Amino acid sequence: MYGLEEKDKKNKQGRFIFDLEKRIKEEPKHGQSLLEKAELRLQEIKKHLREGSKEKDFDRLGILLHGYAALQKVLKKVAK
């Protein structure tokens, strides 16, 4: 990552492949299960945010919400 990758970990286009990306491409079911877990956690976080919580918890839940949304985007992109 950030130009520090090893030469043997690069694919044909010279792009670095992360371990998670490699595993998802080898085992599509693993990627699908991660996507389902992320969706469940997103729904739980949204439920807690709708119910209301303390300001400190609200901020942390917002950060988690954005993190899981980003994870979903990455998993969907890798799965294609």
C-alpha positions as CSV (number, residue, x, y, z in Angstrom):
1,M,0.0,0.0,0.0
2,Y,1.2,3.5,-0.8
3,G,4.0,2.4,-3.0
4,L,5.5,0.0,-0.4
5,E,4.1,-3.2,-1.9
6,E,6.3,-6.0,-2.9
7,K,6.9,-6.8,-6.6
8,D,5.6,-10.4,-6.3
9,K,2.2,-9.2,-4.9
10,K,1.4,-7.2,-8.0
11,N,-0.9,-8.5,-10.6
12,K,-0.5,-8.2,-14.4
13,Q,-1.5,-4.6,-14.5
14,G,1.0,-3.7,-11.7
15,R,-1.8,-3.0,-9.3
16,F,-1.5,-4.0,-5.6
17,I,-4.0,-6.7,-4.5
18,F,-5.1,-6.6,-0.9
19,D,-5.5,-9.9,1.0
20,L,-9.3,-9.3,1.4
21,E,-9.7,-8.6,-2.3
22,K,-7.7,-11.8,-3.2
23,R,-9.8,-13.9,-0.8
24,I,-13.1,-12.5,-2.1
25,K,-12.1,-13.3,-5.7
26,E,-11.1,-16.8,-4.7
27,E,-14.1,-17.4,-2.5
28,P,-17.2,-15.4,-3.7
29,K,-19.3,-16.8,-0.9
30,H,-17.0,-15.2,1.7
31,G,-17.5,-11.9,0.0
32,Q,-21.3,-12.4,0.0
33,S,-21.4,-13.3,3.7
34,L,-19.3,-10.2,4.5
35,L,-21.8,-8.1,2.5
36,E,-24.7,-9.6,4.4
37,K,-23.1,-9.0,7.8
38,A,-22.4,-5.4,6.8
39,E,-26.0,-4.9,5.7
40,L,-27.3,-6.3,9.0
41,R,-25.0,-4.0,11.0
42,L,-26.0,-1.0,8.9
43,Q,-29.6,-1.7,9.7
44,E,-28.9,-2.0,13.4
45,I,-27.0,1.2,13.5
46,K,-29.7,3.0,11.6
47,K,-32.3,1.6,14.1
48,H,-30.2,3.0,17.0
49,L,-29.9,6.4,15.4
50,R,-33.6,6.6,14.8
51,E,-34.4,5.7,18.4
52,G,-32.1,8.5,19.6
53,S,-29.1,8.2,21.8
54,K,-26.6,10.4,23.7
55,E,-24.7,12.9,21.7
56,K,-21.4,11.0,22.2
57,D,-23.0,7.7,21.1
58,F,-24.7,9.5,18.2
59,D,-21.4,10.7,16.8
60,R,-19.8,7.3,17.1
61,L,-22.7,5.6,15.5
62,G,-22.5,8.0,12.6
63,I,-18.9,7.2,12.1
64,L,-19.7,3.5,12.1
65,L,-22.5,4.0,9.7
66,H,-20.2,5.7,7.2
67,G,-17.6,3.0,7.7
68,Y,-20.0,0.2,7.0
69,A,-21.4,2.0,4.0
70,A,-17.8,2.4,2.6
71,L,-17.2,-1.3,3.3
72,Q,-20.3,-2.2,1.3
73,K,-19.2,-0.1,-1.7
74,V,-15.7,-1.8,-1.7
75,L,-17.2,-5.3,-1.4
76,K,-19.6,-4.7,-4.2
77,K,-16.8,-3.3,-6.4
78,V,-14.5,-6.2,-5.7
79,A,-17.2,-8.8,-6.3
80,K,-17.8,-7.5,-9.8
